[in-house]
Each structure stands twice: as C-alpha cells, then as structure tokens.
Amino acid sequence: MLRSPFLFALLRQILAGAAGVLLIFSFAPYGFSLVCVAGLAFLFYLVLRCRTIRQSALTGLVFGTGWLTAGVYWLYFSMHQFGGLPAALALLALLLLGTFMGMIPAAAVAFAALIRERAKMADEWIALLILPSLWTLSEWLRGWLLTGFPWVTTGYAHTDSVLAGYAPVLGVYGISWCNAFLAGSLVVLLNRRYRHRKKVLALVAFCVAVGYCLKPLEWTQAAGNPIQVRLLQGNVPQEIK
C-alpha cells in the first residue's frame, strides 16, 4: 500500500507535467493567452506548496519538460520524416531535449524556494516578485545559453492580448515578466489568507490598463516604396514543395 505523501507527490508531478503541456495552447495557432497566465500560476502555486527545495526543483523540471517538449513537438517530424531518424530515436531525442531545457525553469523555481527558505520571505513576495523575476531571467538565459533556444518564450503567447502593448517598450522578456507577475497575482488573489489582495488587484488593473492604452499606439511609420520579398526553404525535395 502506497503511503499518502508519496501519492500526493506523484499527483503533484502529474499535474505539473499536464499544466506544462497545456501551456502550448496559449501560443499560435491557438492563441489562448490566458492559459499562459493560468498555467504559470498553477506552477507557482505548486512550488509554494512544496516543502523542500528538491521538491520545488522537481516540480519545475516536470512542468518545464512538458511545456518545452510539447512546444517543439514538430522536431519529431523533422527528425523522423525528413531526417530519416527511426521513430523511437526521434521521440527519445525530443524528450531529452525537452528535459534538458526543462532544467532551466527548474533551477529558477528551486532558487526561489532557496530564497524563501533562507530569507524567511513571505509567500506573497515570492509569488509577486521573486518567482516572476527568476522565471523571466530563466527564459532570457535559455535564449542565450549554449547558443540559445528561445522557442515558446511565454511573452510570445501575448501577441494579440492586452499585454502586446508592452512589446515596443519592454520587448518579449518584459511581456514574459508581466505574464509571470499576473500569474503570481492570481495565486495571491485566490488565497484568502493573504492580507494585501486589494493592493495586488489594483496593481493587476494598472498593468492591464497600461497595456490596453499602449496597444493602439503606432511606434513606426512607412518610409519609401514597398518591396516584395519571397522566401524558399532549402533542403526540401522539389516534389513536396
């Protein structure tokens, strides 16, 4: 008979992995940007429920592996159908890549758990400041580490949402931070034991309002005559182009 703590830990990892996979629906062609906020909020909630740094790191790893593996699922077809790699090896390579990339968000939430433990910082500050900042830093590092792998950065989930207004001002990683801040705010707002929920709600309203006001602004204007450009991807057989 399995002990209940083990079952709870197993359930936490299953839910973390599922939430990571579902995060892909926030990107094109689906574009459900609120899924990105809700999915990351669920990860933050799970991390705050973890009792040890190791549990937090494992939760971040499972979430990150599910998210990044699902986010680059097309690599399986590239390796198998076009690269000639056997299906099993192509799937294994995809999972290994997702797991390796998942170590970066795992390190971010583990470091947040370390700060929480050593500094005795309140969960509200961890959710609103530490986790969003470290999450954004991990995404930036993933875009540069070992030549970089910036696919499915959470900021790209908001190309059509109200946060898109921040793009010309803060860039994609600034939007990633705003997304993570909204996720942390959601964790705080849904928990009655936090005392500053009204202030957090005001900050959320301010963040959304500024994005809404920035979105219709035109930051560039056309200059000169338009040009036509055609792109053709090489290394694809002519008969399937």
Order of alpha helices (4+ residues) and beta strands (2+ residues): alpha-alpha-alpha-alpha-alpha-alpha-alpha-alpha
